[in-house]
Amino acid sequence: MKLKNSISFALLLCSLSPAYAQFFVKPTYFETTGVSNQGVVVGYETWAGPYSLWNPDLSTLEIIGGFAPGNGIGGQARFSDDGNFVSGTSMGQQGPELSRYNRMAQSWTALGSLGFSVDSSFSAGYCISGDEHRRR
């Protein structure tokens, strides 16, 4: 009897909470590496190519530069919690380095290297702190 009541209650809860989903088809290949809370998608279309910001709602693609992974370059673009910064890899003083893209200034800032080459880069960005907005 308890199992029957539990299942009935669970089904009732599922029917009360609406589920929303969206499916978008982009005409070209796009490797997604992060999504902001505002629904903007960061990723790249080609190996070691530039990163791009894709807004599915507006059907826009903004190329922001930097170096996506591939051809000896590592890294993955990720958004800060507020969506104002993107981690990744861009050109530094020695070559490709860990970097941060500022969406407001529309520019990359190289954050340093390991001091030695790792494949084709000196460091790479893989993630960004959730409190990056406090470091402006």
Stockholm file with secondary structure:
# STOCKHOLM 1.0

chainA/1-136         MKLKNSISFALLLCSLSPAYAQFFVKPTYFETTGVSNQGVVVGYETWAGPYSLWNPDLSTLEIIGGFAPGNGIGGQARFSDDGNFVSGTSMGQQGPELSRYNRMAQSWTALGSLGFSVDSSFSAGYCISGDEHRRR
#=GR chainA/1-136 SS CHHHHHHHHHHHHHHHSCCCCCCCCCSSCCEEEEECTTSCEEEESSTTCCEEEEETTTTEEEEEESCCSBTTBCCCCEECTTSSEEEEEEECSSSEEEEEEETTTTEEEEEECCSSCBTTBSCCCCCCCTTGGGGC
#=GC SS_cons         CHHHHHHHHHHHHHHHSCCCCCCCCCSSCCEEEEECTTSCEEEESSTTCCEEEEETTTTEEEEEESCCSBTTBCCCCEECTTSSEEEEEEECSSSEEEEEEETTTTEEEEEECCSSCBTTBSCCCCCCCTTGGGGC
//
